[in-house]
Amino acid sequence: GALVWYMDDGGLSGGIPAITSCVFTRKDLERLTSKIGSMTNTRPYIYKNIKVNTAHAPKQIRVYKPDAPVMIEALRNIATEVELPDCMWYKIGGK
């Protein structure tokens, strides 16, 4: 599930994996952040775009820069396991 969400709403931002969401509540994002962290052995956090001040402002789940290679490697392992099509590997740094 995490790979599908990342492939749909995520990408690399300055070499750091990030997943953007406008529909999840803060509580839901906190649960997802915790789950992603335990699955990938990283420390993700919720980043809120402070330029937009609405209840459904875009938010991102990001990882701290030192954890970026670990997160990317976890996503790459899942992508290999599920045989992700070659055309989608750009989202996780190429094949």
N, C-alpha and C positions, 0 to 999 in steps of 0.2 A: 503494500500500500504506500509506503513512504517513497519508493522510487517512482511510482505512478504520479503521486502528487508533485514530487519534485520535477518530473519531466513535463508536467502540464503547467504548473505555476511557478516553477523555480528556474534557477540559472546561476551562473557564476557572476558575482559582482566584485570586480577587482580581485578575482581569483578565489573569492570566498563564496561557498554555496549559500544560497538564500532562497526561501520559499515565500511568496507573497500571498496574502489572503485579505479579502475585504469582508468575508461573510462569517467567519468564526468569531465567537465572543472571546474576550480575554481569558476567561476560565477554560474554554475549550483549547485555546492556543497553549495555555500553560500545561494542560494534560498532554497535548501532542508534543510539545517541546520536551517534556520529561520522557515520554516514550521514545522519541527519536534519539535523545541523548543516551538512553540505556541500550538501544539497539545498535548504536554506532560508536559507543564509548567516547562521546564528545560532550561538550558543554554548550548546547545551543541556548540562545536567549531570544526574547521577543524584542524586536526593534520597531518602534512606531514612528511613522513619518509625521514629525511634529508640525509640518507646514499645513496639514489638513486637520481641522479640529471638529470632526464629526464622530458620531458613534461608530460609523462604518469606515473610518479612515483606513487606508491601506496599512497593513502591518506585515512585518517579515519575521520569519524564524531564520536566524543567522547563527553561525558558529564563530567563536573567537578565532582570530587569525592562526594561532598555533595549532588549532584543531582542524583547520581546513583540509590539510592533506589526509588526515584520518577519515574525515567525513567523505571526501572524494573517493578514497580507496574503498570505503564501505559501500558507497553507491556503485562504484565500478564492479565490485564483487557481486552485488545483487544483479547488475546489468548483465554480467557474464553468465550468471546462473540462469537467468530467464531468457537468455539469447536476445538481448535488445538489438533491434535492427541497426545496422551501421550508420544510417542517416540520423540517428538520434544521439550518437555518442558525443556530439559537439557540446551537449549540455553538461557533460562531465569531463571535459578536457580532451576529447578525441580518443580514438582507439589506438 
